[in-house]
Amino acid sequence: MILEEVKSLLAIEAEAVKNIPVTDQFEIAVNIIYEQVHQKKGKLITSGMGKAGQIAINMATTFSSTGTPAVFLHPSEAQHGDLGVVQPNDAMILISNSGKTREIVELVDLARGLRPDIRFIVITGNPDSLLANAAEATLSTGNPKEVCALGLTPTTSTTTMTVIGDILVVLQMKKIGFSNHDYSLRHHGGYLGDKSRKAAISEKNQPL
């Protein structure tokens, strides 16, 4: 009984990932990050509240480890001084399933008040929301039904948010030509550091 339920839940989650809308918004988002961070030397700032915030933290650390400097900004702390992390040429990824999260919507106005030219990318399940309308690029999760037994707890929605973040990271890595050597410079310890250094040495010794 449990095993069948596990299979069912996995199938629902997998189907939600397959149904993430594939649009030109991905290309627009990748270009925004590239232009602001890699050409204009700004940084990427991610933000979200609650479970979406945890996804945003993971996204920032993954971008940073793969050659795109990024930090997480807590939307509530932003109202108490942390907004100062926003500098010229930065870009922001804002995550809200409903597109109505008060702290995130307010962050848009706060950030624009400090840096009027800041550019926004939004990941949401509601592409018609106020938050989405404030963005230059809106990436829709497809608004999947949560697998939570109550249909309330962020579960399937956070899966799709995470996948969208992974896609942006990988596309950006390819755009900047991020190599094993680049990776090894950012991972000095652990299994991944050792693996990337060996791969970098192998690449260097390959005949031209």
MDAnalysis code that builds the backbone (N, CA, C; Angstrom):
import MDAnalysis as mda
import numpy as np

u = mda.Universe.empty(624, n_residues=208, atom_resindex=np.repeat(np.arange(208), 3), trajectory=True)
u.add_TopologyAttr("name", ["N", "CA", "C"] * 208)
u.add_TopologyAttr("resid", np.arange(1, 209))
u.add_TopologyAttr("resname", ["MET", "ILE", "LEU", "GLU", "GLU", "VAL", "LYS", "SER", "LEU", "LEU", "ALA", "ILE", "GLU", "ALA", "GLU", "ALA", "VAL", "LYS", "ASN", "ILE", "PRO", "VAL", "THR", "ASP", "GLN", "PHE", "GLU", "ILE", "ALA", "VAL", "ASN", "ILE", "ILE", "TYR", "GLU", "GLN", "VAL", "HIS", "GLN", "LYS", "LYS", "GLY", "LYS", "LEU", "ILE", "THR", "SER", "GLY", "MET", "GLY", "LYS", "ALA", "GLY", "GLN", "ILE", "ALA", "ILE", "ASN", "MET", "ALA", "THR", "THR", "PHE", "SER", "SER", "THR", "GLY", "THR", "PRO", "ALA", "VAL", "PHE", "LEU", "HIS", "PRO", "SER", "GLU", "ALA", "GLN", "HIS", "GLY", "ASP", "LEU", "GLY", "VAL", "VAL", "GLN", "PRO", "ASN", "ASP", "ALA", "MET", "ILE", "LEU", "ILE", "SER", "ASN", "SER", "GLY", "LYS", "THR", "ARG", "GLU", "ILE", "VAL", "GLU", "LEU", "VAL", "ASP", "LEU", "ALA", "ARG", "GLY", "LEU", "ARG", "PRO", "ASP", "ILE", "ARG", "PHE", "ILE", "VAL", "ILE", "THR", "GLY", "ASN", "PRO", "ASP", "SER", "LEU", "LEU", "ALA", "ASN", "ALA", "ALA", "GLU", "ALA", "THR", "LEU", "SER", "THR", "GLY", "ASN", "PRO", "LYS", "GLU", "VAL", "CYS", "ALA", "LEU", "GLY", "LEU", "THR", "PRO", "THR", "THR", "SER", "THR", "THR", "THR", "MET", "THR", "VAL", "ILE", "GLY", "ASP", "ILE", "LEU", "VAL", "VAL", "LEU", "GLN", "MET", "LYS", "LYS", "ILE", "GLY", "PHE", "SER", "ASN", "HIS", "ASP", "TYR", "SER", "LEU", "ARG", "HIS", "HIS", "GLY", "GLY", "TYR", "LEU", "GLY", "ASP", "LYS", "SER", "ARG", "LYS", "ALA", "ALA", "ILE", "SER", "GLU", "LYS", "ASN", "GLN", "PRO", "LEU"])
u.atoms.positions = np.array([
    [0.832, -1.211, 0.000],
    [0.000, 0.000, 0.000],
    [0.867, 1.261, 0.000],
    [1.848, 1.296, 0.915],
    [2.735, 2.463, 0.996],
    [3.541, 2.609, -0.286],
    [4.054, 1.500, -0.800],
    [4.876, 1.553, -2.010],
    [4.080, 2.079, -3.202],
    [2.840, 1.684, -3.297],
    [1.996, 2.168, -4.386],
    [1.747, 3.668, -4.254],
    [1.578, 4.105, -3.015],
    [1.362, 5.536, -2.789],
    [2.615, 6.329, -3.134],
    [3.774, 5.769, -2.778],
    [5.042, 6.418, -3.128],
    [5.149, 6.571, -4.642],
    [4.846, 5.514, -5.366],
    [4.904, 5.556, -6.834],
    [3.946, 6.612, -7.382],
    [2.768, 6.698, -6.788],
    [1.775, 7.671, -7.231],
    [2.252, 9.098, -7.000],
    [2.828, 9.341, -5.819],
    [3.315, 10.679, -5.500],
    [4.480, 11.077, -6.408],
    [5.354, 10.111, -6.671],
    [6.480, 10.383, -7.576],
    [5.975, 10.724, -8.980],
    [4.955, 10.012, -9.408],
    [4.400, 10.255, -10.743],
    [3.786, 11.652, -10.829],
    [3.115, 12.074, -9.760],
    [2.504, 13.412, -9.739],
    [3.577, 14.485, -9.795],
    [4.632, 14.306, -8.983],
    [5.716, 15.288, -8.964],
    [6.422, 15.350, -10.323],
    [6.674, 14.167, -10.898],
    [7.342, 14.116, -12.203],
    [6.501, 14.783, -13.283],
    [5.200, 14.571, -13.243],
    [4.295, 15.175, -14.222],
    [4.290, 16.690, -14.087],
    [4.362, 17.178, -12.852],
    [4.404, 18.628, -12.626],
    [5.648, 19.238, -13.257],
    [6.778, 18.550, -13.127],
    [8.018, 19.034, -13.736],
    [7.893, 19.050, -15.252],
    [7.308, 17.990, -15.814],
    [7.129, 17.921, -17.269],
    [6.233, 19.039, -17.791],
    [5.324, 19.518, -16.937],
    [4.356, 20.527, -17.360],
    [4.790, 21.964, -17.077],
    [6.026, 22.156, -16.627],
    [6.528, 23.519, -16.477],
    [6.517, 24.182, -17.857],
    [5.854, 25.324, -18.003],
    [5.783, 25.979, -19.315],
    [7.170, 26.359, -19.840],
    [7.473, 25.944, -21.042],
    [8.757, 26.273, -21.689],
    [8.504, 27.420, -22.652],
    [8.971, 28.608, -22.282],
    [8.722, 29.807, -23.077],
    [10.015, 30.602, -23.269],
    [9.918, 31.672, -24.045],
    [11.083, 32.528, -24.270],
    [11.497, 33.283, -23.009],
    [10.696, 33.191, -21.952],
    [11.033, 33.866, -20.705],
    [12.319, 33.308, -20.091],
    [12.623, 32.049, -20.363],
    [13.872, 31.470, -19.871],
    [15.069, 32.174, -20.510],
    [15.006, 32.378, -21.813],
    [16.102, 33.051, -22.512],
    [16.249, 34.488, -22.033],
    [15.124, 35.160, -21.841],
    [15.156, 36.538, -21.343],
    [15.803, 36.579, -19.964],
    [15.426, 35.651, -19.088],
    [15.982, 35.614, -17.737],
    [17.482, 35.366, -17.754],
    [17.919, 34.419, -18.561],
    [19.351, 34.109, -18.654],
    [20.125, 35.320, -19.162],
    [19.569, 36.015, -20.140],
    [20.243, 37.198, -20.683],
    [20.313, 38.335, -19.667],
    [19.267, 38.494, -18.855],
    [19.283, 39.525, -17.816],
    [20.420, 39.253, -16.829],
    [20.514, 38.008, -16.376],
    [21.564, 37.643, -15.426],
    [22.942, 37.847, -16.047],
    [23.088, 37.414, -17.287],
    [24.377, 37.549, -17.972],
    [24.774, 39.016, -18.121],
    [23.844, 39.832, -18.562],
    [24.139, 41.248, -18.785],
    [24.485, 41.970, -17.482],
    [23.682, 41.737, -16.448],
    [23.882, 42.475, -15.198],
    [25.088, 41.976, -14.414],
    [25.275, 40.671, -14.357],
    [26.346, 40.112, -13.533],
    [27.659, 39.988, -14.288],
    [27.610, 39.414, -15.477],
    [28.859, 39.097, -16.178],
    [29.360, 40.212, -17.094],
    [28.473, 41.080, -17.523],
    [28.918, 42.202, -18.350],
    [29.055, 43.499, -17.552],
    [28.066, 43.773, -16.700],
    [28.079, 45.023, -15.950],
    [28.658, 44.876, -14.544],
    [29.022, 43.632, -14.180],
    [29.695, 43.325, -12.913],
    [28.848, 43.613, -11.674],
    [27.536, 43.449, -11.818],
    [26.672, 43.482, -10.648],
    [26.623, 42.079, -10.051],
    [25.588, 41.799, -9.287],
    [25.417, 40.456, -8.725],
    [23.945, 40.069, -8.804],
    [23.692, 38.812, -8.547],
    [22.328, 38.307, -8.542],
    [21.836, 38.228, -7.101],
    [20.638, 38.727, -6.859],
    [20.031, 38.664, -5.530],
    [18.753, 37.842, -5.633],
    [18.636, 36.822, -4.791],
    [17.428, 36.008, -4.778],
    [16.641, 36.295, -3.500],
    [15.324, 36.150, -3.576],
    [14.510, 36.395, -2.393],
    [13.198, 35.631, -2.468],
    [12.725, 35.243, -1.317],
    [11.448, 34.557, -1.194],
    [11.109, 34.451, 0.277],
    [9.858, 34.183, 0.579],
    [9.394, 34.097, 1.961],
    [9.004, 32.653, 2.277],
    [9.326, 32.190, 3.467],
    [8.950, 30.835, 3.861],
    [9.668, 29.783, 3.040],
    [8.907, 28.780, 2.564],
    [9.513, 27.696, 1.779],
    [10.154, 28.236, 0.502],
    [9.525, 29.231, -0.112],
    [10.104, 29.841, -1.319],
    [11.440, 30.492, -0.994],
    [11.568, 31.012, 0.215],
    [12.826, 31.609, 0.639],
    [13.933, 30.573, 0.739],
    [13.576, 29.375, 1.195],
    [14.568, 28.315, 1.274],
    [15.045, 27.905, -0.118],
    [14.120, 27.912, -1.071],
    [14.499, 27.644, -2.459],
    [15.431, 28.746, -2.957],
    [15.124, 29.987, -2.599],
    [15.938, 31.128, -3.031],
    [17.351, 31.052, -2.462],
    [17.480, 30.599, -1.212],
    [18.805, 30.430, -0.604],
    [19.612, 29.406, -1.392],
    [18.992, 28.269, -1.675],
    [19.664, 27.220, -2.435],
    [20.075, 27.723, -3.818],
    [19.211, 28.504, -4.426],
    [19.485, 29.040, -5.754],
    [20.706, 29.963, -5.734],
    [20.766, 30.826, -4.715],
    [21.882, 31.769, -4.611],
    [23.205, 31.035, -4.426],
    [23.224, 30.028, -3.560],
    [24.476, 29.311, -3.320],
    [24.900, 28.504, -4.544],
    [23.930, 27.969, -5.279],
    [24.259, 27.199, -6.478],
    [24.787, 28.103, -7.577],
    [24.168, 29.265, -7.762],
    [24.694, 30.229, -8.732],
    [26.119, 30.629, -8.367],
    [26.348, 30.946, -7.096],
    [27.674, 31.394, -6.668],
    [28.737, 30.336, -6.912],
    [28.392, 29.077, -6.679],
    [29.370, 28.004, -6.844],
    [29.644, 27.672, -8.296],
    [28.837, 28.219, -9.197],
    [29.017, 27.924, -10.618],
    [29.320, 29.180, -11.438],
    [29.921, 30.165, -10.778],
    [30.481, 31.298, -11.510],
    [29.635, 32.540, -11.618],
    [28.445, 32.554, -11.007],
    [27.587, 33.734, -11.044],
    [27.375, 34.226, -9.613],
    [28.091, 35.264, -9.187],
    [27.980, 35.757, -7.806],
    [26.536, 36.080, -7.433],
    [26.077, 35.496, -6.333],
    [24.683, 35.670, -5.922],
    [24.577, 35.654, -4.397],
    [23.582, 36.367, -3.876],
    [23.310, 36.383, -2.443],
    [21.803, 36.285, -2.228],
    [21.428, 35.807, -1.056],
    [20.021, 35.757, -0.670],
    [19.700, 36.973, 0.189],
    [18.567, 37.611, -0.092],
    [18.100, 38.740, 0.706],
    [16.751, 38.372, 1.310],
    [16.686, 38.333, 2.640],
    [15.415, 38.025, 3.291],
    [14.483, 39.216, 3.128],
    [13.280, 39.011, 2.612],
    [12.393, 40.143, 2.323],
    [11.992, 40.956, 3.550],
    [11.884, 40.308, 4.709],
    [11.541, 41.066, 5.916],
    [12.733, 41.855, 6.433],
    [13.906, 41.215, 6.433],
    [15.119, 41.903, 6.885],
    [15.468, 43.063, 5.954],
    [15.035, 42.972, 4.694],
    [15.288, 44.057, 3.747],
    [14.655, 45.353, 4.229],
    [13.542, 45.234, 4.979],
    [12.841, 46.414, 5.477],
    [13.498, 46.989, 6.732],
    [14.536, 46.308, 7.194],
    [15.222, 46.755, 8.410],
    [16.716, 46.942, 8.166],
    [17.049, 47.366, 6.958],
    [18.432, 47.740, 6.665],
    [19.166, 46.859, 5.675],
    [18.758, 45.578, 5.557],
    [19.493, 44.681, 4.668],
    [19.324, 45.022, 3.189],
    [18.393, 45.912, 2.892],
    [18.220, 46.364, 1.508],
    [19.493, 47.003, 0.978],
    [20.342, 47.420, 1.898],
    [21.601, 48.048, 1.496],
    [22.522, 47.155, 0.694],
    [22.235, 45.859, 0.652],
    [23.051, 44.946, -0.144],
    [22.828, 45.161, -1.641],
    [21.719, 45.812, -1.992],
    [21.386, 46.042, -3.403],
    [22.241, 47.177, -3.953],
    [23.015, 46.874, -4.974],
    [23.944, 47.831, -5.580],
    [23.614, 48.051, -7.056],
    [24.248, 49.066, -7.654],
    [24.017, 49.303, -9.081],
    [24.330, 48.056, -9.913],
    [23.533, 47.818, -10.936],
    [23.692, 46.721, -11.892],
    [23.295, 45.353, -11.359],
    [22.773, 45.286, -10.141],
    [22.283, 44.008, -9.640],
    [20.989, 43.611, -10.350],
    [20.715, 42.312, -10.326],
    [19.436, 41.777, -10.807],
    [18.846, 40.947, -9.683],
    [17.521, 40.806, -9.665],
    [16.863, 40.065, -8.595],
    [15.974, 38.955, -9.147],
    [16.032, 37.792, -8.493],
    [15.081, 36.718, -8.738],
    [14.165, 36.660, -7.525],
    [12.874, 36.893, -7.734],
    [11.893, 36.879, -6.664],
    [10.994, 35.663, -6.835],
    [10.773, 34.914, -5.742],
    [10.008, 33.670, -5.817],
    [8.774, 33.755, -4.931],
    [7.620, 33.534, -5.531],
    [6.357, 33.517, -4.789],
    [5.356, 32.687, -5.557],
    [4.873, 31.614, -4.962],
    [3.925, 30.743, -5.658],
    [2.645, 31.489, -6.018],
    [2.134, 32.271, -5.079],
    [0.880, 32.999, -5.315],
    [1.089, 34.270, -6.124],
    [2.313, 34.789, -6.105],
    [2.581, 36.072, -6.748],
    [2.015, 37.228, -5.953],
    [1.563, 36.930, -4.733],
    [0.925, 37.953, -3.901],
    [1.588, 38.107, -2.537],
    [2.658, 37.385, -2.294],
    [3.314, 37.438, -0.985],
    [3.660, 38.880, -0.631],
    [3.079, 39.353, 0.448],
    [3.170, 40.781, 0.790],
    [4.614, 41.269, 0.868],
    [5.449, 40.524, 1.567],
    [6.828, 40.971, 1.760],
    [7.600, 41.054, 0.439],
    [7.276, 40.155, -0.488],
    [7.964, 40.154, -1.784],
    [7.452, 41.283, -2.670],
    [6.149, 41.486, -2.681],
    [5.583, 42.601, -3.449],
    [6.145, 43.927, -2.948],
    [6.241, 44.075, -1.628],
    [6.789, 45.304, -1.058],
    [8.271, 45.459, -1.404],
    [8.980, 44.328, -1.504],
    [10.401, 44.375, -1.828],
    [10.647, 44.993, -3.199],
    [9.732, 44.767, -4.124],
    [9.863, 45.357, -5.461],
    [9.937, 46.883, -5.354],
    [9.003, 47.472, -4.623],
    [8.979, 48.931, -4.478],
    [10.189, 49.435, -3.702],
    [10.581, 48.694, -2.660],
    [11.733, 49.106, -1.865],
    [13.013, 49.099, -2.698],
    [13.194, 48.028, -3.466],
    [14.404, 47.914, -4.286],
    [14.436, 48.987, -5.363],
    [13.291, 49.258, -5.965],
    [13.234, 50.301, -6.995],
    [13.441, 51.688, -6.393],
    [13.032, 51.849, -5.138],
    [13.252, 53.124, -4.481],
    [14.724, 53.409, -4.289],
    [15.487, 52.350, -4.061],
    [16.931, 52.491, -3.865],
    [17.683, 52.460, -5.189],
    [17.298, 51.541, -6.065],
    [17.950, 51.378, -7.370],
    [16.864, 51.339, -8.451],
    [16.475, 52.475, -8.978],
    [15.364, 52.548, -9.940],
    [15.525, 51.659, -11.172],
    [16.758, 51.362, -11.554],
    [16.987, 50.586, -12.775],
    [17.124, 49.083, -12.526],
    [16.887, 48.620, -11.304],
    [17.080, 47.201, -11.015],
    [16.119, 46.358, -11.842],
    [16.598, 45.194, -12.258],
    [15.829, 44.317, -13.141],
    [15.351, 43.077, -12.370],
    [14.093, 42.699, -12.605],
    [13.475, 41.617, -11.855],
    [13.139, 40.413, -12.727],
    [13.415, 39.234, -12.165],
    [12.970, 37.955, -12.713],
    [12.072, 37.342, -11.643],
    [10.911, 36.845, -12.029],
    [9.968, 36.282, -11.059],
    [9.677, 34.824, -11.394],
    [9.693, 33.983, -10.360],
    [9.268, 32.592, -10.482],
    [7.984, 32.459, -9.675],
    [6.899, 32.057, -10.331],
    [5.596, 32.057, -9.664],
    [4.636, 31.061, -10.295],
    [3.615, 30.703, -9.538],
    [2.545, 29.876, -10.073],
    [1.399, 30.713, -10.594],
    [1.558, 32.036, -10.510],
    [0.498, 32.957, -10.926],
    [1.083, 34.033, -11.857],
    [1.238, 33.710, -13.136],
    [1.850, 34.649, -14.087],
    [1.029, 35.899, -14.366],
    [-0.192, 35.971, -13.848],
    [-1.024, 37.159, -14.023],
    [-1.054, 38.028, -12.773],
    [-0.203, 37.719, -11.813],
    [-0.196, 38.418, -10.531],
    [0.473, 39.779, -10.621],
    [0.283, 40.557, -9.583],
    [0.919, 41.864, -9.478],
    [2.433, 41.729, -9.513],
    [2.949, 40.720, -8.829],
    [4.393, 40.505, -8.811],
    [4.917, 40.184, -10.204],
    [4.225, 39.308, -10.905],
    [4.654, 38.942, -12.258],
    [4.643, 40.144, -13.190],
    [3.674, 41.008, -13.027],
    [3.572, 42.196, -13.874],
    [4.717, 43.177, -13.641],
    [5.377, 43.054, -12.486],
    [6.500, 43.953, -12.176],
    [7.815, 43.429, -12.735],
    [7.789, 42.213, -13.289],
    [9.018, 41.562, -13.736],
    [9.284, 41.755, -15.216],
    [10.552, 41.700, -15.555],
    [10.963, 41.735, -16.959],
    [10.877, 40.331, -17.561],
    [11.050, 39.327, -16.710],
    [10.922, 37.927, -17.133],
    [10.147, 37.175, -16.060],
    [9.102, 36.465, -16.466],
    [8.287, 35.687, -15.530],
    [8.338, 34.213, -15.915],
    [8.804, 33.395, -14.993],
    [8.903, 31.957, -15.210],
    [7.803, 31.273, -14.416],
    [6.880, 30.665, -15.110],
    [5.729, 30.034, -14.461],
    [6.044, 28.598, -14.070],
    [5.598, 28.216, -12.877],
    [5.756, 26.835, -12.430],
    [4.709, 25.921, -13.040],
    [3.691, 26.513, -13.664],
    [2.569, 25.736, -14.163],
    [1.483, 25.582, -13.120],
    [1.730, 26.153, -11.940],
    [0.773, 26.129, -10.830],
    [0.236, 24.726, -10.544],
    [1.135, 23.768, -10.267],
    [0.677, 22.393, -10.024],
    [-0.054, 22.259, -8.686],
    [-0.929, 21.280, -8.609],
    [-1.618, 20.982, -7.355],
    [-0.619, 20.368, -6.381],
    [-0.653, 20.807, -5.123],
    [0.264, 20.281, -4.124],
    [-0.075, 18.827, -3.801],
    [0.959, 17.994, -3.628],
    [0.713, 16.601, -3.256],
    [0.419, 16.473, -1.763],
    [0.623, 17.532, -1.021],
    [0.271, 17.549, 0.403],
    [-1.136, 16.992, 0.595],
    [-1.320, 16.175, 1.634],
    [-2.620, 15.543, 1.883],
    [-3.742, 16.559, 2.054],
    [-3.386, 17.781, 2.477],
    [-4.372, 18.838, 2.644],
    [-4.446, 19.757, 1.427],
    [-3.499, 19.584, 0.520],
    [-3.444, 20.463, -0.646],
    [-2.957, 21.851, -0.305],
    [-2.265, 21.999, 0.815],
    [-1.853, 23.321, 1.284],
    [-0.339, 23.493, 1.366],
    [0.347, 22.542, 1.985],
    [1.782, 22.673, 2.218],
    [2.550, 22.744, 0.900],
    [3.440, 23.737, 0.736],
    [4.261, 23.802, -0.477],
    [5.064, 22.516, -0.654],
    [4.736, 21.757, -1.659],
    [5.403, 20.490, -1.946],
    [5.721, 20.413, -3.436],
    [4.714, 20.154, -4.244],
    [4.923, 20.096, -5.694],
    [5.374, 21.451, -6.230],
    [4.849, 22.520, -5.670],
    [5.223, 23.860, -6.146],
    [6.700, 24.137, -5.889],
    [7.212, 23.694, -4.735],
    [8.629, 23.933, -4.446],
    [9.524, 23.043, -5.304],
    [9.000, 21.875, -5.688],
    [9.749, 21.020, -6.611],
    [9.953, 21.748, -7.943],
    [8.880, 22.314, -8.481],
    [8.988, 23.000, -9.771],
    [9.837, 24.264, -9.661],
    [9.745, 24.971, -8.529],
    [10.602, 26.150, -8.322],
    [12.073, 25.758, -8.353],
    [12.391, 24.662, -7.667],
    [13.777, 24.191, -7.612],
    [14.282, 23.817, -8.993],
    [13.442, 23.127, -9.757],
    [13.838, 22.714, -11.104],
    [14.079, 23.928, -12.003],
    [13.218, 24.929, -11.904],
    [13.406, 26.148, -12.695],
    [14.731, 26.809, -12.324],
    [15.043, 26.846, -11.028],
    [16.322, 27.398, -10.600],
    [17.491, 26.623, -11.166],
    [17.389, 25.295, -11.148],
    [18.460, 24.460, -11.709],
    [18.661, 24.738, -13.195],
    [17.556, 24.907, -13.909],
    [17.642, 25.192, -15.344],
    [18.360, 26.510, -15.598],
    [18.020, 27.534, -14.816],
    [18.676, 28.833, -14.980],
    [20.175, 28.733, -14.705],
    [20.526, 27.971, -13.664],
    [21.939, 27.798, -13.324],
    [22.697, 27.122, -14.467],
    [22.154, 26.036, -14.971],
    [22.829, 25.275, -16.030],
    [22.951, 26.093, -17.312],
    [21.883, 26.796, -17.677],
    [21.926, 27.633, -18.883],
    [22.978, 28.738, -18.744],
    [23.077, 29.302, -17.532],
    [24.054, 30.365, -17.309],
    [25.481, 29.813, -17.349],
    [25.682, 28.625, -16.780],
    [26.999, 27.985, -16.834],
    [27.454, 27.810, -18.280],
    [26.532, 27.364, -19.122],
    [26.880, 27.146, -20.531],
    [27.147, 28.474, -21.236],
    [26.391, 29.493, -20.869],
    [26.546, 30.797, -21.523],
    [27.911, 31.415, -21.223],
    [28.407, 31.211, -19.996],
    [29.699, 31.810, -19.617],
    [30.869, 30.847, -19.839],
    [30.576, 29.636, -20.306],
    [31.645, 28.672, -20.559],
    [32.322, 28.198, -19.293],
    [31.548, 27.975, -18.244],
    [32.098, 27.579, -16.947],
    [32.721, 26.192, -17.043],
    [33.989, 26.075, -16.612],
    [34.754, 24.842, -16.803],
    [35.022, 24.104, -15.489],
    [35.571, 22.902, -15.626],
    [35.974, 22.146, -14.445],
    [37.025, 22.904, -13.642],
    [37.922, 23.588, -14.343],
    [38.937, 24.397, -13.655],
    [38.273, 25.520, -12.864],
    [37.318, 26.194, -13.472],
    [36.579, 27.250, -12.769],
    [35.882, 26.678, -11.533],
    [35.312, 25.506, -11.696],
    [34.602, 24.869, -10.583],
    [35.564, 24.542, -9.449],
    [36.727, 24.014, -9.806],
    [37.702, 23.600, -8.795],
    [38.214, 24.785, -7.980],
    [38.261, 25.964, -8.584],
    [38.720, 27.152, -7.867],
    [37.744, 27.571, -6.773],
    [36.508, 27.135, -6.890],
    [35.461, 27.510, -5.922],
    [35.132, 26.380, -4.951],
    [35.694, 25.205, -5.193],
    [35.433, 24.047, -4.340],
    [36.773, 23.437, -3.918],
    [37.304, 23.925, -2.830],
    [38.643, 23.495, -2.414],
    [38.622, 22.213, -1.588],
    [37.476, 21.890, -1.002],
    [37.412, 20.712, -0.150],
    [36.369, 19.726, -0.609],
    [36.425, 18.543, -0.030],
    [35.402, 17.544, -0.265],
    [35.527, 16.797, -1.579],
    [34.570, 15.921, -1.776],
    [34.554, 15.052, -2.954],
    [34.442, 15.836, -4.252],
    [33.565, 16.858, -4.281],
    [33.366, 17.618, -5.510],
    [34.614, 18.409, -5.893],
    [35.307, 18.940, -4.883],
    [36.542, 19.668, -5.173],
    [37.581, 18.762, -5.788],
    [37.735, 17.572, -5.214],
    [38.709, 16.609, -5.732],
    [38.333, 16.156, -7.135],
    [37.057, 15.892, -7.345],
    [36.594, 15.425, -8.652],
    [36.794, 16.483, -9.727],
    [36.488, 17.763, -9.398],
    [36.632, 18.826, -10.391],
    [38.096, 19.090, -10.723],
    [38.982, 18.966, -9.729],
    [40.414, 19.169, -10.001],
    [40.952, 18.086, -10.930],
    [40.539, 16.849, -10.695],
    [40.980, 15.750, -11.556],
    [40.451, 15.938, -12.976],
    [39.199, 16.395, -13.078],
    [38.606, 16.622, -14.396],
    [39.316, 17.764, -15.114],
    [39.701, 18.803, -14.358],
    [40.398, 19.947, -14.953],
    [41.761, 19.528, -15.483],
    [42.455, 18.685, -14.723],
    [43.767, 18.197, -15.161],
    [43.622, 17.346, -16.410],
    [42.579, 16.517, -16.421],
    [42.332, 15.653, -17.588],
    [42.037, 16.490, -18.833],
    [41.239, 17.549, -18.660],
    [40.914, 18.436, -19.789],
    [42.169, 19.123, -20.309],
    [43.036, 19.551, -19.395],
    [44.250, 20.264, -19.772],
    [45.188, 19.388, -20.578],
    [45.168, 18.089, -20.266],
    [46.072, 17.165, -20.939],
    [45.504, 16.569, -22.226],
    [44.298, 16.958, -22.568],
    [43.702, 16.453, -23.801],
    [44.408, 17.050, -25.014],
    [44.709, 16.257, -26.028],
    [45.355, 16.795, -27.236],
    [44.441, 17.747, -27.975],
    [44.995, 18.789, -28.540],
    [44.208, 19.771, -29.292],
    [43.909, 19.228, -30.696],
])
